[in-house]
Amino acid sequence: MILATILGVFALGVRWAFSYSLKQQIISKLTALGQGIASSAELENNQLKTDNDFKVEKLLNQNQSLQWFDSQGKLLSSQGKTLINLPLFKENSGKFQEENSKIQVVTLPIIDSDKNRLIGYLRVSQSLEELHEIVEKLDWGLGIGIIVALVLSGGGGIILTNQAMRPIEESFKRLKQFTADASHEFRSPLMAIASNVEVSLKYPVGMRETDRESFEVIASATNQMTQLTEGLLLLARTEKNNIDQQEIVNLQTIIEELVEFYQPQFTRKNINLKTELDQSLSIQGNAVQLSRLFSNLIENALHYTPVEGLIEIQGKQKRDFIEIQIKDTGIGIATENLDKIFERFWRADNSRSYWDGGSGLGLAIAQTIASQHRGKIKVDSQVGIGSHFVVILPAYQATSLRKF
Ligand code: ADP
């Protein structure tokens, strides 16, 4: 677009300068011609005449003409084809439209050199058709030149960008692979710590009360680390629009199961939960991942909503997509942070003090899963009033099996 604009402006400049200089050339040619002819004219018995041996016709080319006027502006005689049918504008030169063609006109006074008085006017004109033909050819040349330049620079740009992007893509791939490998390797030691701590807490024979508290802290930290490595593993392994194990999933069932699972926590916080889900909200995708998407959003609503708040979950099929809304009366998100909440590890300052169990990966995971299913998540929020998350996913259509 930028290149097209630059070339367009350049072409307009060249076109203007070229046609201006051609026109100036015509005007000076006509002025020189007119001056030459006018200098040979004289008044004989009140009639304007040129020297007998001066052959005016020979000086004119086929698209030029002459018109003689007396000193009052009355047309006396004309020579040539491209005549303009206009009364005389004394000492006037310019461009006039005559039927279909434009004509350049130069009008000169004729001065009797002996008596030094005005004896008439001479109007020299030339059709601008030839000039227009030349400018039209220039337009074609510039137009084709611009298209060729755009195609070549576009092609060159794509090749160069691909070359420049290759090492970046490779290092991104390596980083992703490293994250996946590291997270995978963390799993076994974490599992070993978790199971040992669990056993120690289950059979606390000989354990001091202070040790028990330490073991509980270790259990909670291990749990957080396990969730973090699993989140990282999921993010590193998911590719856009590439889902393993696709099936037809009913979101109504998934959300109802999640609501049931989180019910004790809602009750503990005395949160009023309202759900309104259409009967069948079928989409094509991976049930485990979709459940993860909605559990992340429901958990957030649960964590960031104070006691006795209200959470509403609504699911509707709208034409060929499904819209799930999760609305809470929680602490809200500042407008300037709305585009940061989907970044990995980003957490708002007020939410850190509100709930310290989060990792900042939940929404990044939710968004990755949504985009894998060709969907998106929209959010709207006001600090102190609440947040409103909307997940939009393409509905399953029995007739067209989608290939991701
Ligand atoms: P976390 O594990 O911290 O919840 P998320 O990626 O799920 O990570 O969310 C990122 C941040 O977005 C949160 O730390 C919080 O600041 C903000 N956030 C997400 N959901 C809500 C919500 N329902 N109400 C208020 N803030 C929210």
Residues whose N, C-alpha, C, O or C-beta is under 5 A from the ligand:
A	BS01	ADP	N300 A301 Y304 G330 I331 G332 I333 I341 W346 R347 A348 S351 G358 S359 G360 L361 G362 L363 A364 S387
